[in-house]
Amino acid sequence: MASKKNKSDNASGENGASADIHHEDQFAIWQPNGFKLSEVPGDASVESREYTDILKSLQDDLRELQLAFLYNKLKGVIVFEGWDAAGKGGIIRRLTSVMDPRAVRVWPISAPDQREREEHYLQRFWRRLPPNGELGIFDRSWYGRVLVERVEDFATREEWGRAYGEINAFEASLAADGFRLVKIFLQVDHEEQAQRFRDRLDDPLKRWKLTPEDLRNRSRRAAYEEAIEEMVRRTSAPDAPWHVIPANDKKFARLAAISTIIRTLGAGIEFEPPAPNEDFLAEAHKELGIEPDSK
């Protein structure tokens, strides 16, 4: 973030939480020739007593980030991918709860409908891109072509095989058009996912979130791991890296993801509001009965 010291960095130091949450290169993977999910640390965590203060500081930064996007008429895209029950929804709630809802839109992506199946698979994402001044958050995304569609045979080998190049070209065109893009993958291990599924099954208020598809996908974990690793290897670039975040500890994952979003989308932005128009100020002072400054 360009015009001020990031308060989230202060929070990590003052509150004693691991500074690794905010480390510049902790999660970005952009030359990932040998990337393996097994190398993502499963024990990354944050103390519960530190979590609330750090989250509040990060959310203050989020408000300023959104205002800077409005001031500067920027447009940003946040992509979330990850295992079922990895915590995407919890992170998104903590992002959007402090933002002006008029300038942020969440797109929960499910299977394409009949019309979308007749179109190029990227078409429905073009339609959902945000205009200037706004942020678009994708809860799953165009990467479904090389993940679920690949593993579940909803796309042919030829279709998902060429999708890597199509996606790289799509994201390059977004960058050329001025979009800021951050891509996050949440990694949870097999047993942690099983525990979260058991918790959902036992909770009547969360049971609806567990589906037969979740269980089927879990049974094909090895195939999904292969697809995820190839996705990261083939669609990361210096200007559009994957950020693979350890998510066995939900609180750590929330702080790490939000910090990554602030740092990535806020790079190089001036956060100072633009100077007000003098004619507008004079008119407002007159209408509101504000005496001119005597200085």
C-alpha positions in Angstrom: 0.0 0.0 0.0 1.6 3.1 -1.2 0.8 6.2 0.8 0.8 4.9 4.4 2.3 2.1 6.5 0.0 -0.9 6.4 -1.8 -1.1 9.8 -2.0 -4.8 9.4 1.8 -5.0 9.7 1.6 -3.0 12.9 -1.1 -5.3 14.2 1.0 -8.4 13.7 3.8 -6.9 15.7 2.0 -5.2 18.4 -0.3 -8.0 19.2 2.4 -10.7 19.1 0.9 -12.8 16.3 3.1 -14.5 13.8 4.6 -12.0 11.4 4.5 -14.7 8.7 0.8 -13.9 8.2 1.9 -10.7 6.5 5.1 -11.8 4.9 5.3 -10.6 1.3 6.2 -13.9 -0.3 4.8 -16.3 2.2 1.9 -17.6 0.0 2.5 -16.3 -3.6 3.5 -19.1 -6.0 4.5 -17.8 -9.4 7.4 -20.0 -10.5 6.0 -23.3 -9.2 7.7 -25.9 -11.3 7.9 -28.3 -8.4 4.8 -27.2 -6.4 3.2 -29.9 -4.3 0.2 -29.5 -1.9 2.0 -31.8 0.5 4.6 -29.0 1.0 2.0 -26.5 2.3 2.4 -26.3 6.1 -0.5 -27.8 8.0 0.3 -26.3 11.4 0.1 -22.6 10.6 -2.0 -21.0 13.2 -2.7 -17.8 15.2 -3.6 -17.5 18.9 -7.3 -16.9 19.5 -6.6 -14.0 21.9 -4.7 -12.2 19.1 -7.1 -12.9 16.3 -9.8 -10.3 17.0 -7.4 -7.3 17.2 -5.6 -8.3 14.1 -8.8 -8.9 12.2 -10.2 -5.5 13.3 -7.0 -3.8 12.0 -7.2 -5.6 8.7 -10.8 -4.7 8.3 -10.0 -1.0 8.9 -7.5 -1.4 6.0 -10.2 -3.0 3.9 -12.4 0.1 4.3 -9.6 2.3 3.1 -8.8 0.0 0.2 -12.4 0.1 -1.0 -12.5 3.9 -0.7 -9.3 4.1 -2.7 -10.8 2.0 -5.4 -13.8 4.4 -5.5 -11.6 7.5 -5.5 -9.3 6.2 -8.3 -12.0 4.4 -10.3 -10.1 1.1 -10.1 -11.6 -2.3 -10.6 -10.6 -5.5 -8.8 -11.3 -9.2 -8.9 -10.8 -11.6 -6.0 -10.9 -15.3 -6.9 -11.4 -18.0 -4.2 -10.8 -21.6 -4.8 -10.2 -24.4 -2.3 -11.3 -27.7 -0.9 -14.9 -28.1 0.2 -15.3 -26.8 3.8 -12.0 -24.9 3.5 -13.5 -21.7 4.8 -14.1 -19.6 1.7 -17.5 -18.4 2.9 -16.1 -17.3 6.3 -13.4 -15.2 4.7 -15.8 -13.6 2.3 -18.2 -12.7 5.1 -15.4 -11.0 6.9 -14.4 -9.1 3.8 -17.9 -7.9 2.8 -19.2 -7.1 6.3 -17.1 -3.9 6.5 -17.5 -2.8 2.9 -20.1 -0.6 1.2 -22.4 -3.1 -0.4 -23.0 -0.8 -3.4 -19.4 -1.2 -4.6 -18.7 -4.9 -4.0 -20.4 -8.0 -5.5 -20.1 -11.6 -4.5 -20.6 -14.3 -7.2 -21.2 -17.8 -5.8 -20.4 -19.9 -8.8 -22.2 -23.2 -9.2 -22.8 -25.5 -12.2 -23.6 -23.6 -15.5 -27.3 -23.5 -16.5 -28.5 -24.8 -19.9 -27.8 -21.5 -21.7 -24.4 -21.2 -20.2 -23.5 -24.8 -21.2 -24.2 -23.7 -24.8 -21.8 -20.8 -24.6 -18.0 -20.6 -24.2 -17.3 -21.4 -20.5 -15.7 -18.0 -19.9 -18.7 -16.1 -21.2 -20.6 -16.1 -17.9 -17.5 -14.7 -16.1 -17.1 -11.8 -18.6 -20.7 -10.8 -17.8 -19.9 -10.7 -14.0 -16.7 -8.5 -14.1 -17.0 -5.3 -12.0 -17.1 -1.8 -13.5 -14.7 1.0 -12.4 -14.7 1.7 -8.7 -16.0 -1.8 -7.7 -14.7 -5.2 -6.5 -16.0 -8.5 -7.7 -15.5 -11.6 -5.5 -15.8 -15.0 -7.0 -16.6 -17.9 -4.7 -15.2 -20.5 -7.2 -14.5 -19.3 -10.7 -13.4 -20.1 -14.2 -10.9 -22.5 -12.7 -13.8 -25.0 -12.5 -12.9 -26.0 -16.0 -9.6 -27.5 -14.9 -10.8 -28.7 -11.5 -14.3 -30.2 -11.1 -15.0 -30.3 -14.8 -11.7 -32.1 -15.4 -12.0 -34.6 -12.5 -15.7 -35.4 -12.9 -15.4 -35.7 -16.7 -17.8 -32.8 -17.4 -15.2 -31.5 -19.9 -13.2 -33.6 -22.4 -9.4 -33.9 -22.1 -9.1 -31.7 -25.1 -11.4 -29.1 -23.6 -9.7 -28.8 -20.2 -6.3 -29.3 -21.7 -6.6 -26.1 -23.8 -8.2 -24.2 -20.9 -4.9 -23.4 -19.2 -3.9 -21.2 -22.2 -7.4 -19.7 -22.4 -7.4 -18.8 -18.8 -3.9 -17.3 -18.9 -5.0 -15.2 -21.9 -8.2 -14.2 -20.1 -6.4 -13.0 -17.1 -3.7 -11.2 -19.2 -6.5 -9.3 -21.0 -8.0 -8.3 -17.6 -4.6 -7.0 -16.5 -4.2 -5.1 -19.8 -7.7 -3.5 -19.2 -6.7 -2.3 -15.8 -8.2 -5.0 -13.5 -6.3 -5.9 -10.3 -6.5 -9.6 -9.7 -5.8 -11.7 -6.7 -6.2 -15.5 -6.7 -6.4 -17.5 -3.4 -6.5 -21.3 -2.9 -7.3 -22.6 0.6 -5.5 -25.8 1.5 -6.9 -28.2 4.2 -5.7 -31.7 4.8 -7.8 -34.8 4.4 -8.5 -35.3 8.2 -9.4 -31.7 8.9 -11.9 -31.7 6.0 -13.4 -34.9 7.5 -13.8 -33.3 10.9 -15.5 -30.2 9.3 -17.9 -32.5 7.4 -18.7 -34.3 10.7 -19.4 -31.0 12.4 -21.7 -30.0 9.6 -23.5 -33.3 9.8 -24.0 -32.9 13.6 -25.3 -29.3 13.4 -28.9 -28.9 12.1 -28.1 -25.3 11.1 -25.1 -26.4 8.9 -26.3 -29.8 7.7 -27.6 -28.3 4.5 -24.0 -27.4 3.5 -23.0 -31.0 3.3 -24.0 -32.6 0.0 -23.6 -36.0 -1.7 -21.3 -34.2 -4.2 -19.0 -33.1 -1.3 -18.6 -36.8 -0.3 -18.1 -37.9 -3.8 -15.4 -35.3 -4.4 -13.7 -36.3 -1.2 -13.5 -39.9 -2.4 -11.6 -38.6 -5.4 -9.1 -36.5 -3.5 -6.0 -37.9 -5.3 -7.4 -36.9 -8.7 -8.3 -33.4 -7.3 -4.8 -33.0 -5.8 -3.3 -33.8 -9.2 -5.6 -31.2 -10.9 -4.9 -28.5 -8.3 -1.1 -28.9 -8.6 -1.2 -28.7 -12.4 -3.6 -25.7 -12.1 -1.1 -23.8 -9.9 1.9 -24.7 -12.0 0.3 -23.7 -15.3 -1.7 -20.6 -14.4 0.6 -18.8 -12.1 2.6 -15.8 -13.3 4.6 -12.9 -11.7 1.6 -10.5 -12.2 -1.1 -13.2 -11.4 0.3 -15.7 -8.9 -1.7 -18.2 -7.0 -1.6 -17.5 -3.2 -1.9 -21.0 -1.6 -2.9 -20.4 2.0 -2.8 -23.1 4.8 -6.4 -23.3 6.1 -6.4 -26.0 8.8 -6.7 -23.1 11.2 -9.7 -21.1 10.0 -8.6 -18.0 11.9 -5.1 -18.0 10.5 -6.5 -18.5 7.0 -8.8 -15.5 7.4 -6.0 -13.2 8.5 -3.6 -14.5 5.8 -6.2 -14.2 3.0 -7.4 -10.7 4.0 -3.8 -9.5 4.4 -2.9 -10.9 1.0 -5.9 -9.2 -0.6 -5.0 -5.8 0.9 -1.4 -6.1 -0.1 -2.0 -7.3 -3.6 -4.9 -5.0 -4.6 -3.5 -2.0 -2.8 -0.1 -2.1 -4.3 0.9 1.4 -5.6 -2.5 3.0 -4.7 -2.6 6.4 -3.2 -5.0 6.2 -0.2 -5.4 10.0 0.4 -8.8 11.2 -0.8 -8.7 13.6 -3.7 -8.8 17.4 -2.9 -12.4 18.6 -2.9 -13.6 20.9 -5.6 -13.4 24.5 -4.4 -16.7 25.6 -6.1 -18.5 22.7 -4.5 -17.1 23.5 -1.1 -18.2 27.1 -1.4 -21.7 26.0 -2.4 -21.9 23.5 0.4 -20.7 25.9 3.0 -23.3 28.5 1.9 -26.1 26.0 1.9 -25.2 24.4 5.2 -24.5 27.7 7.0 -20.8 27.0 7.5 -18.8 30.2 8.1 -15.7 30.6 5.8 -12.4 29.8 7.5 -11.1 33.1 8.8 -7.4 32.1 8.3 
